[in-house]
Amino acid sequence: MRKLIAILNVVAWSGFWAFGYLALTSDAGAGRDLTLAALLAVLGAGIGMFTWFWLVRYTQATGYAPPSPQVPREHLRQSEGETMTGGQA
């Protein structure tokens, strides 16, 4: 499944760049072609971002990539509770 998602990621970003180039370089008079190329570019970017985030989440979950440096949610809840009750921040 992960290889299929990786292939879809490459194809989607390729479509984004190809159709984005066509949309940017088309004549202003070719409204229908411009609209279709722009829609396909947006679709490629959306699918590319979705698959990219899926791959990042998968690699972090399996340990292939280091996890992102974020504050754990439990720590945030504890800090919010302390500040609401007047405890130390």
C-alpha positions as CSV (number, residue, x, y, z in Angstrom):
1,M,0.0,0.0,0.0
2,R,2.8,2.4,0.9
3,K,4.4,1.9,-2.5
4,L,1.1,2.7,-4.3
5,I,0.8,5.9,-2.2
6,A,4.4,6.8,-3.1
7,I,3.7,6.3,-6.8
8,L,0.5,8.3,-6.6
9,N,2.4,11.0,-4.9
10,V,4.9,11.2,-7.8
11,V,2.2,11.1,-10.4
12,A,0.1,13.8,-8.7
13,W,3.0,16.2,-8.3
14,S,4.0,15.6,-11.9
15,G,0.5,16.4,-13.0
16,F,0.6,19.5,-10.9
17,W,3.8,20.8,-12.5
18,A,2.8,19.8,-16.0
19,F,-0.7,21.3,-15.9
20,G,0.3,24.2,-13.9
21,Y,2.9,25.1,-16.6
22,L,0.2,24.7,-19.2
23,A,-2.2,27.0,-17.3
24,L,0.4,29.7,-16.8
25,T,1.6,29.7,-20.4
26,S,-1.7,29.4,-22.2
27,D,-3.2,32.3,-24.1
28,A,-5.7,34.4,-22.3
29,G,-8.2,33.8,-25.1
30,A,-8.2,30.0,-24.5
31,G,-10.5,30.2,-21.5
32,R,-11.7,26.6,-21.5
33,D,-8.1,25.2,-21.9
34,L,-6.9,27.5,-19.2
35,T,-9.7,26.5,-16.8
36,L,-9.2,22.8,-17.4
37,A,-5.4,23.0,-17.0
38,A,-5.8,25.0,-13.8
39,L,-8.3,22.6,-12.4
40,L,-6.1,19.6,-13.1
41,A,-3.1,21.4,-11.6
42,V,-5.1,22.1,-8.4
43,L,-6.3,18.5,-8.3
44,G,-2.7,17.3,-8.7
45,A,-1.6,19.6,-5.9
46,G,-4.3,18.4,-3.6
47,I,-3.7,14.8,-4.1
48,G,0.1,15.4,-3.9
49,M,-0.3,17.1,-0.5
50,F,-2.6,14.4,0.8
51,T,-0.3,11.6,-0.2
52,W,2.8,13.5,1.1
53,F,1.2,14.0,4.5
54,W,0.2,10.3,4.5
55,L,3.8,9.3,3.8
56,V,5.2,11.6,6.4
57,R,2.8,10.2,9.0
58,Y,3.6,6.6,8.0
59,T,7.4,7.1,8.2
60,Q,7.2,8.7,11.6
61,A,4.9,6.0,12.9
62,T,7.2,3.2,11.7
63,G,10.4,4.9,13.0
64,Y,11.9,5.4,9.5
65,A,11.9,9.2,10.1
66,P,12.3,10.9,13.4
67,P,9.1,12.3,14.9
68,S,8.4,16.0,14.6
69,P,9.5,18.1,17.6
70,Q,6.1,18.9,19.1
71,V,5.0,19.4,22.6
72,P,2.8,16.4,23.8
73,R,-0.9,17.2,24.2
74,E,-0.8,16.0,27.9
75,H,1.8,18.6,28.7
76,L,-0.3,21.3,27.1
77,R,-3.4,20.3,29.0
78,Q,-1.5,20.2,32.3
79,S,0.0,23.7,31.6
80,E,-3.5,25.1,30.8
81,G,-4.9,23.7,34.0
82,E,-2.1,25.2,36.1
83,T,-2.6,28.7,34.6
84,M,-6.4,28.5,35.1
85,T,-6.1,27.6,38.8
86,G,-3.5,30.2,39.5
87,G,-0.6,27.7,39.8
88,Q,2.9,28.1,38.4
89,A,3.1,28.6,34.6
